[in-house]
Amino acid sequence: MACIRRAGAALLLVLAGSADARTLRALAAQQPPPEPVGEAPERDKDGGFGSKAAACGACKFAATGSCAMYKSCVCYATNAHFSVGGLPEPTDTAHFAWACGNEGGSKYEMCFPGVNELYEDTFGDKIDPNNLKCP
């Protein structure tokens, strides 16, 4: 008898879980991705960005066009050019890249420092509490 009760309880949990999954999928279908903020800067012919501001702008454009990135990305940028001993200095020394975190090391600098988290998002834009970008 106890086996039947356990099997019935397990079946109820499975059915309740699949109902929650359907509800979550339905809610996700109702929330379209937000429009990216700003313009996507052009990359240089070497594949990098010509300045820290351009790399930060690319990060902001990519991260504000996705709710997952919008809620989790803190933009950092670095110049990926490093001098190498014994080799001549190249003519193009600006090769900036961006990342959603500073895990790349101490050479990565925060793109939007000094953000007031109460009134601004991580990109320095004002937050409207009545019209959230990604609820």
Stockholm file with secondary structure:
# STOCKHOLM 1.0

chainA/1-135         MACIRRAGAALLLVLAGSADARTLRALAAQQPPPEPVGEAPERDKDGGFGSKAAACGACKFAATGSCAMYKSCVCYATNAHFSVGGLPEPTDTAHFAWACGNEGGSKYEMCFPGVNELYEDTFGDKIDPNNLKCP
#=GR chainA/1-135 SS CHHHHHHHHHHHHHHHHHHHHHHHHHHHHHSCCCCCCSCCCCCCTTSSBSSHHHHHHHHHHHHTTCHHHHHHCCCEEEECCCCCTTSCCCSCCCCEEEESSSTTCTTCEESSCSCCTTTBCTTSCBCCTTSCSCC
#=GC SS_cons         CHHHHHHHHHHHHHHHHHHHHHHHHHHHHHSCCCCCCSCCCCCCTTSSBSSHHHHHHHHHHHHTTCHHHHHHCCCEEEECCCCCTTSCCCSCCCCEEEESSSTTCTTCEESSCSCCTTTBCTTSCBCCTTSCSCC
//
